[in-house]
Amino acid sequence: MSAATDLLEPLRRGEARALGRAISWMENGHPGARDLMASLWPHLGRAAVVGITGSPGAGKSTLTDQLARTLRAQGQRVGILAVDPTSPFSGGAILGDRIRMGRCAADPGIFIRSMATRGALGGLARATQDAIDLLDAAGYDTVLVETVGVGQDEVDVVSCVQTCVVVLVPGMGDEIQAIKAGIMEVADLFVINKADRDGADQVEREIESMKSLAHPRDWDPPVLRTVAQRGEGIVGLIDQLREHGVWLRAHGGLARKARERARLRFDSLLAEAASRRAREKAGPERVEAALQGIADRLVDPYTAVDDILDRP
Amino acid sequence: MSAATDLLEPLRRGEARALGRAISWMENGHPGARDLMASLWPHLGRAAVVGITGSPGAGKSTLTDQLARTLRAQGQRVGILAVDPTSPFSGGAILGDRIRMGRCAADPGIFIRSMATRGALGGLARATQDAIDLLDAAGYDTVLVETVGVGQDEVDVVSCVQTCVVVLVPGMGDEIQAIKAGIMEVADLFVINKADRDGADQVEREIESMKSLAHPRDWDPPVLRTVAQRGEGIVGLIDQLREHGVWLRAHGGLARKARERARLRFDSLLAEAASRRAREKAGPERVEAALQGIADRLVDPYTAVDDILDRP
């Protein structure tokens, strides 16, 4: 077992192996995790953190890859976190990510990691925040957080990035409906990917009408077009990401995002720590008896929980 | 403000208004919620609980509607819970559900409710479990739990139903990939909906090969075909749902599912209650100071949480 001090220096130098291990520490609740985070905490806040979300099949992975390569060509070091809440059982990445991780592993300036749910309450969003901080501490200039699907985990994740990119494609009306309610309020940029297909104009009209329904904001999210497969529109997207970053700094947006991230992390860590302590205090036998009592309908779950918390 | 005793009797008689109010109580943490749940707890366990999940655009809503109508025609009372984790901000149902709720509201034997995230940790899965129990207590014979998307909330929800139906459609290869990792282990039945389209045979082959990759189970999930829009295959699906229910009872499956549900509810309620108590003990000023300290990078979140829990 290594100590946090052994990881700290290679991590700060940006070594990928140290970074990979540190992320695993955070995911698995390694005893050294919190010391490491405490040591890094004052050094954070340098990286630009960009969330990339949208419907399945919108080409988010390709777009993320192209962004990473173009930023890389501009001299940046880039971290990619692929957030995949569909893997709570297998614990692995989805097939596409595995292939991509193999393909891009050659460039030491790009770090890719799939984040899968580990079963803890609030676990995926919390672990992703930890990983963002570690990439930041390791000197990565931009962290791209790509999410799969539209669940609460993703909403938690994208609420806390600095810039949230929502990716849509022509010809998927239903999917737009599906992401509309949750994501509209957090979108900073819209991208119509596969914009060479029929229907790009219609998607743009739909986005504009959605925007008019959302409550007005100081920042009006621009709508861009890309064909990620051919690398078209990527440089323009990067320009807009920078512009949003400038706007955030000028309008107190970074402090507001920092507060949101602080709240998310505090809430999930408090729930984790408080319930862990309650379990330890009660002991495994009483917890086991409570579970069996609920399953057998001898006691309702609210009463069982109070009993665990109240009885000395 | 009503007391739990005032709601109990109309709820047990199956009155929709009492049911709607009781679900809101559970969602919002009404003071009477836990008394109500404690009174109902011994009476539960009668309803068949069926989860319906799958990709966006697979026709889950139409399939759910058709199941409800056919079960209704067979003399059952049916509850539908549409679990929508995309609505944490707006707090509302997605458009399709709103339309549907209007259309079916005429039949007092069908109760429909959209469950949207309320922001609490583990909130959506917990609130959905509460709503299932309330429908059970109100004498609904079958509860259909339809989920949108593929996030952790849905996995939590479908892990705890008695029978989990995964809906796929021809011609959506990527989407199958997307749901594969998380849902395979909990699928009890596969439905190929819109089976009159080209590619149904290919989807069936893909499902069979996915099944062969999953760890072997005592129950081999059958693959059915439906065209929900025209009502085709619905009676056959209901027969298979019954068969799975019989199998569960014969093989201890109901007790196993009850344990899983007990664990989910205990875990989420313990996290909620333990962190609420910790907050109350610390007081809002210390919590506020901790949040600001994290955001300003004066203290890391792990240390801040320990400080809240440790300091008297």
Interface residues (C-beta under 8 A of the other chain):
Chain A: A33 R34 M37 A38 L40 W41 P42 L44 G45 S55 P56 G57 D84 P85 T86 S87 P88 F89 S90 G92 I94 L95 G96 T117 L121 G122 L124 V148 G149 V150 G151 Q152 D153 E154 V155 M172 D174 E175 Q177 A178 I179 K180 A181 G182 I183 M184 E185 V186 A255 A258 R259 R261 A262 R263 R265 F266 D267 S268 L269 L270 A271 E272 A273 A274 S275 R277 A278 R279 V287 A290 L291 Q292 I294 A295 D296 R297 V299 D300 P301 Y302 T303 A304 V305 D306 I308 L309
Chain B: A33 R34 M37 A38 L40 W41 P42 L44 G45 S55 P56 G57 D84 P85 T86 S87 P88 F89 S90 G92 I94 L95 G96 T117 L121 G122 L124 V148 G149 V150 G151 Q152 D153 E154 V155 M172 D174 E175 Q177 A178 I179 K180 A181 G182 I183 M184 E185 V186 A255 A258 R259 R261 A262 R263 R265 F266 D267 S268 L269 L270 A271 E272 A273 A274 S275 R277 A278 R279 V287 A290 L291 Q292 I294 A295 D296 R297 V299 D300 P301 Y302 T303 A304 V305 D306 I308 L309
